[in-house]
Amino acid sequence: MKQDTILTRKNAMSVAGMALITALITLVLMALSGLTGGYSTQGAMERSGAITLPIIVHLSTVIPAVLLGPVVLLRKKGDASHRLLGRTWSVLMLVTAIASAFIHAPGAGILGTGYSPIHFFTLWTLICIPLAVWLARKGHIDEHRRMMGGLYVGLLVAGAFSFIPGRFMGNLVFG
């Protein structure tokens, strides 16, 4: 077996373990959110009369992530500034994803779980950010670049879906 392959058997086990741990953490957070009544976008606002903490955290991290993404993706790669900006973007994305696990409408969504298809991006982000960082540290820059670029495109697509009428951002912008 060649040593220069991206995923050796030992590394594959490490990546699989990291993915499993990330998935379990996400499921636990989603279960806790469901047990506490959830923080749905419109429903929570109607019950509380205010925007909930998970929505505030989500918006306060996703907006800078959208703005910082092109800076990281389009500037010179590999230097200290790129690493600092990339780490900042990664943390913003991880916090955004974790906060999104607490934003749902109990009784609605996929099979009544309260989670919509957009929440698949939560799990995907929590798996891909650590994997992309690992790839960069192992010197697999092309794979790292593709993964981070894909995550940014996914962020934009998920963001576009949040503006659908009936969702919080859609109602906020379009009335």
NUMAR-996029 format. One record per residue (C-alpha): residue number from 1; x, y, z. Coordinates in nm, 4 decimals, padded with zeros to 6 digits. Example, Ala and Ser with C-alpha at 12.3 -4.5 7.8 and 13.67 -1.06 7.14 Angstrom:
% residues 2
pos/X/Y/Z
1/01.2300/-00.4500/00.7800;
2/01.3670/-00.1060/00.7140;
***
This chain:
% residues 175
pos/X/Y/Z
1/00.0000/00.0000/00.0000;
2/00.1389/00.3410/-00.0961;
3/00.2161/00.5833/00.1858;
4/00.1384/00.8902/-00.0227;
5/-00.2310/00.8084/-00.0628;
6/-00.4729/01.0479/00.0990;
7/-00.6315/00.7977/00.3336;
8/-00.4252/00.5099/00.4629;
9/-00.6107/00.2439/00.6588;
10/-00.5007/00.4008/00.9894;
11/-00.6008/00.7497/00.8740;
12/-00.9337/00.6221/00.7409;
13/-01.0125/00.4830/01.0844;
14/-00.9204/00.8176/01.2394;
15/-01.1424/01.0069/00.9955;
16/-01.4279/00.7597/01.0443;
17/-01.3958/00.7953/01.4214;
18/-01.3987/01.1741/01.3962;
19/-01.7057/01.1619/01.1707;
20/-01.8845/00.9276/01.4111;
21/-01.8065/01.1477/01.7121;
22/-01.9234/01.4561/01.5234;
23/-02.2453/01.2829/01.4194;
24/-02.3127/01.1678/01.7754;
25/-02.2530/01.5156/01.9179;
26/-02.4887/01.6614/01.6580;
27/-02.7588/01.4054/01.7364;
28/-02.7249/01.4703/02.1101;
29/-02.7555/01.8449/02.0551;
30/-03.0603/01.7961/01.8345;
31/-03.2197/01.5639/02.0919;
32/-03.1570/01.8163/02.3689;
33/-03.3120/02.0861/02.1551;
34/-03.6176/01.8673/02.0965;
35/-03.6515/01.7843/02.4658;
36/-03.6436/02.1508/02.5594;
37/-03.9217/02.2417/02.3164;
38/-03.6935/02.3569/02.0400;
39/-03.6318/02.7028/01.9101;
40/-03.8328/02.7136/01.5916;
41/-03.8069/03.0237/01.3855;
42/-04.1648/03.1486/01.3705;
43/-04.3084/02.9337/01.6493;
44/-04.0519/03.0416/01.9072;
45/-04.0955/03.4041/01.8152;
46/-04.4740/03.3730/01.8509;
47/-04.4369/03.2030/02.1913;
48/-04.1699/03.4346/02.3294;
49/-04.2313/03.7516/02.1314;
50/-03.8577/03.7741/02.0569;
51/-03.5825/03.6195/01.8521;
52/-03.4343/03.3235/02.0404;
53/-03.0715/03.2895/02.1486;
54/-02.9894/03.0148/01.8944;
55/-03.1166/03.2393/01.6131;
56/-02.9083/03.5313/01.7415;
57/-02.5957/03.3129/01.7657;
58/-02.6648/03.1618/01.4235;
59/-02.7099/03.4983/01.2525;
60/-02.4136/03.6573/01.4317;
61/-02.1809/03.3838/01.3028;
62/-02.3276/03.3031/00.9619;
63/-02.3202/03.6620/00.8328;
64/-01.9451/03.7069/00.9006;
65/-01.8835/03.3580/00.7551;
66/-02.0587/03.4564/00.4319;
67/-01.8512/03.7751/00.4111;
68/-01.5180/03.6192/00.5132;
69/-01.5486/03.3135/00.2867;
70/-01.4523/03.4830/-00.0413;
71/-01.1615/03.6597/00.1271;
72/-01.0158/03.3275/00.2407;
73/-01.0920/03.1505/-00.0872;
74/-00.9619/03.4209/-00.3219;
75/-00.6496/03.5522/-00.1482;
76/-00.2993/03.4047/-00.1392;
77/-00.2912/03.0583/00.0162;
78/-00.0653/02.8993/00.2730;
79/00.0684/03.2006/00.4595;
80/-00.0012/03.2920/00.8223;
81/-00.2845/03.5284/00.7271;
82/-00.4581/03.2574/00.5258;
83/-00.4325/03.0160/00.8179;
84/-00.5651/03.2745/01.0660;
85/-00.8542/03.3771/00.8407;
86/-00.9259/03.0116/00.7605;
87/-00.9351/02.9174/01.1273;
88/-01.1642/03.2120/01.1968;
89/-01.3969/03.1066/00.9138;
90/-01.3920/02.7459/01.0356;
91/-01.4868/02.8451/01.3898;
92/-01.7647/03.0686/01.2582;
93/-01.8972/02.7776/01.0519;
94/-01.8795/02.5311/01.3417;
95/-02.0647/02.7686/01.5772;
96/-02.3192/02.8412/01.3031;
97/-02.3790/02.4683/01.2540;
98/-02.4110/02.3958/01.6264;
99/-02.6540/02.6859/01.6725;
100/-02.8634/02.5608/01.3805;
101/-02.9177/02.2305/01.5630;
102/-03.1203/02.4289/01.8166;
103/-03.3367/02.6027/01.5568;
104/-03.6308/02.3851/01.4600;
105/-04.0081/02.3553/01.4842;
106/-04.1124/02.0528/01.6952;
107/-04.3764/01.8418/01.5232;
108/-04.2920/01.9777/01.1789;
109/-04.0170/01.8955/00.9346;
110/-03.8837/01.5546/00.8333;
111/-04.0981/01.2815/00.9946;
112/-04.2154/01.5290/01.2590;
113/-03.8639/01.5766/01.3995;
114/-03.8790/01.9526/01.3591;
115/-03.5762/01.9507/01.1317;
116/-03.5938/02.0496/00.7666;
117/-03.3668/01.9228/00.4889;
118/-03.1494/02.2327/00.5391;
119/-03.0350/02.0726/00.8677;
120/-02.8417/01.8074/00.6721;
121/-02.5917/02.0871/00.6072;
122/-02.5434/02.1105/00.9854;
123/-02.4159/01.7554/01.0058;
124/-02.2182/01.7895/00.6819;
125/-02.0427/02.1030/00.8145;
126/-01.9571/01.9415/01.1473;
127/-01.7947/01.6518/00.9633;
128/-01.6260/01.8413/00.6800;
129/-01.4603/02.1282/00.8699;
130/-01.2413/01.8992/01.0850;
131/-01.1756/01.6729/00.7856;
132/-01.0698/01.9681/00.5668;
133/-00.8350/02.0954/00.8395;
134/-00.6876/01.7473/00.8742;
135/-00.6345/01.7295/00.4965;
136/-00.4485/02.0630/00.4989;
137/-00.2277/01.9526/00.7884;
138/-00.1421/01.6319/00.6028;
139/-00.0451/01.8324/00.2949;
140/-00.3425/01.7335/00.0783;
141/-00.4057/02.0903/-00.0300;
142/-00.6112/02.0182/-00.3431;
143/-00.8607/01.8096/-00.1442;
144/-00.8629/02.0722/00.1336;
145/-00.9320/02.3468/-00.1205;
146/-01.2159/02.1535/-00.2847;
147/-01.3761/02.0701/00.0481;
148/-01.3613/02.4267/00.1808;
149/-01.4866/02.5660/-00.1507;
150/-01.7714/02.3151/-00.1454;
151/-01.8627/02.4114/00.2089;
152/-01.8757/02.7774/00.1096;
153/-02.1029/02.6988/-00.1854;
154/-02.3180/02.4896/00.0499;
155/-02.3341/02.7840/00.2889;
156/-02.4624/03.0066/00.0101;
157/-02.7188/02.7474/-00.1014;
158/-02.8419/02.6902/00.2550;
159/-02.8570/03.0665/00.3013;
160/-03.0655/03.1034/-00.0127;
161/-03.3119/02.8428/00.1170;
162/-03.3488/03.0385/00.4412;
163/-03.5121/03.3200/00.2413;
164/-03.8043/03.1011/00.1311;
165/-04.1347/03.2675/00.2302;
166/-04.2614/03.1258/00.5584;
167/-03.9129/03.0886/00.7056;
168/-03.7815/03.3497/00.9473;
169/-03.5459/03.5269/00.7056;
170/-03.8007/03.5084/00.4235;
171/-04.0652/03.6672/00.6456;
172/-03.8188/03.9254/00.7758;
173/-03.7084/04.0366/00.4286;
174/-04.0243/03.9860/00.2240;
175/-04.2884/04.0417/00.4918;
***
